[in-house]
């Protein structure tokens, strides 16, 4: 879903991220509800030296992403394979796999 200025903001009930050249991007947060899972993914990126940016980006930039994923309370980190019918990955991108593991590790530590 796009914000009033045409930038990518969020999905219906999850937060959206893209990966471009080793950087993780998510919306500025101006037009989406705060999300615990979103915040935790940003946290694990920062704790593990993964460049992460909360910024405005266009749908065209999303179409050109190396990887994409959504975050949500029930699913955690879920790969996005297509955007508007354009294939992004087969769902096994290296950054998404890494973030899934880091997020699971954070949850294991927090729940121990």
C-alpha positions as CSV (number, residue, x, y, z in Angstrom):
1,X,0.0,0.0,0.0
2,X,1.3,3.4,-0.9
3,X,1.3,6.5,1.2
4,X,-0.4,9.8,0.0
5,X,2.8,10.8,-1.7
6,X,3.1,7.5,-3.7
7,X,5.9,5.9,-1.6
8,X,5.6,2.3,-0.3
9,X,4.2,2.4,3.2
10,X,3.0,-1.1,4.4
11,X,0.9,-4.1,3.5
12,X,-2.7,-4.6,4.7
13,X,-1.7,-6.3,8.0
14,X,2.1,-6.6,7.8
15,X,5.1,-4.4,7.3
16,X,7.0,-4.5,4.1
17,X,10.8,-4.5,3.6
18,X,13.1,-4.8,0.5
19,X,16.8,-5.7,0.2
20,X,18.9,-3.8,-2.3
21,X,22.7,-4.3,-2.6
22,X,22.9,-5.7,0.9
23,X,20.9,-2.9,2.5
24,X,17.5,-3.5,4.2
25,X,14.9,-0.8,3.5
26,X,11.5,-0.3,5.1
27,X,9.1,2.7,5.0
28,X,9.8,5.8,7.0
29,X,7.0,4.8,9.3
30,X,5.1,8.0,8.8
31,X,2.1,6.2,7.3
32,X,2.0,2.8,9.0
33,X,1.2,1.6,12.5
34,X,4.2,0.8,14.7
35,X,4.9,-2.9,14.7
36,X,6.7,-5.0,17.3
37,X,8.0,-7.5,14.7
38,X,9.1,-4.6,12.4
39,X,11.0,-3.0,15.3
40,X,12.6,-6.3,16.2
41,X,13.8,-6.9,12.6
42,X,15.3,-3.4,12.5
43,X,16.9,-4.2,15.9
44,X,18.5,-7.4,14.8
45,X,19.8,-5.7,11.6
46,X,21.5,-3.0,13.7
47,X,22.8,-5.5,16.3
48,X,24.4,-7.6,13.5
49,X,25.9,-4.9,11.3
50,X,23.3,-5.1,8.5
51,X,22.6,-1.7,7.1
52,X,18.9,-0.9,7.6
53,X,17.1,2.3,6.6
54,X,13.7,3.6,7.4
55,X,13.1,5.8,4.3
56,X,10.7,6.7,1.5
57,X,11.1,4.5,-1.5
58,X,9.1,4.0,-4.7
59,X,7.2,1.0,-6.1
60,X,9.7,1.1,-8.9
61,X,12.6,0.6,-6.4
62,X,10.6,-2.3,-4.8
63,X,10.3,-3.9,-8.3
64,X,14.0,-3.7,-8.7
65,X,14.8,-5.2,-5.2
66,X,17.1,-8.2,-4.8
67,X,14.8,-9.6,-2.1
68,X,11.6,-8.5,-0.3
69,X,9.8,-9.7,2.8
70,X,7.0,-8.9,5.2
71,X,7.0,-9.0,8.9
72,X,4.1,-9.8,11.2
73,X,3.3,-11.1,14.7
74,X,2.2,-14.6,13.7
75,X,4.6,-15.3,10.8
76,X,7.7,-13.4,11.8
77,X,9.8,-12.8,8.6
78,X,8.2,-14.1,5.4
79,X,9.7,-13.8,2.0
80,X,7.9,-12.0,-0.8
81,X,8.4,-13.8,-4.1
82,X,6.4,-11.4,-6.4
83,X,5.4,-7.7,-6.5
84,X,2.6,-6.9,-8.9
85,X,3.2,-10.1,-10.8
86,X,7.0,-9.4,-11.1
87,X,9.1,-12.2,-9.7
88,X,11.6,-11.0,-7.1
89,X,13.1,-14.3,-5.8
90,X,12.0,-17.9,-5.2
91,X,11.8,-17.1,-1.5
92,X,15.3,-18.3,-0.6
93,X,17.2,-15.1,-0.7
94,X,20.3,-15.0,1.5
95,X,19.3,-11.9,3.5
96,X,15.8,-13.2,4.2
97,X,17.2,-16.5,5.4
98,X,19.7,-14.7,7.6
99,X,17.1,-12.4,9.1
100,X,14.7,-15.4,9.7
101,X,17.5,-17.0,11.7
102,X,18.4,-13.8,13.6
103,X,14.8,-13.1,14.4
104,X,14.2,-16.7,15.6
105,X,17.3,-16.3,17.8
106,X,16.0,-13.1,19.3
107,X,12.6,-14.7,20.1
108,X,14.4,-17.7,21.6
109,X,16.4,-15.4,23.9
110,X,13.4,-13.3,24.8
111,X,11.2,-16.3,25.6
112,X,13.9,-18.3,27.6
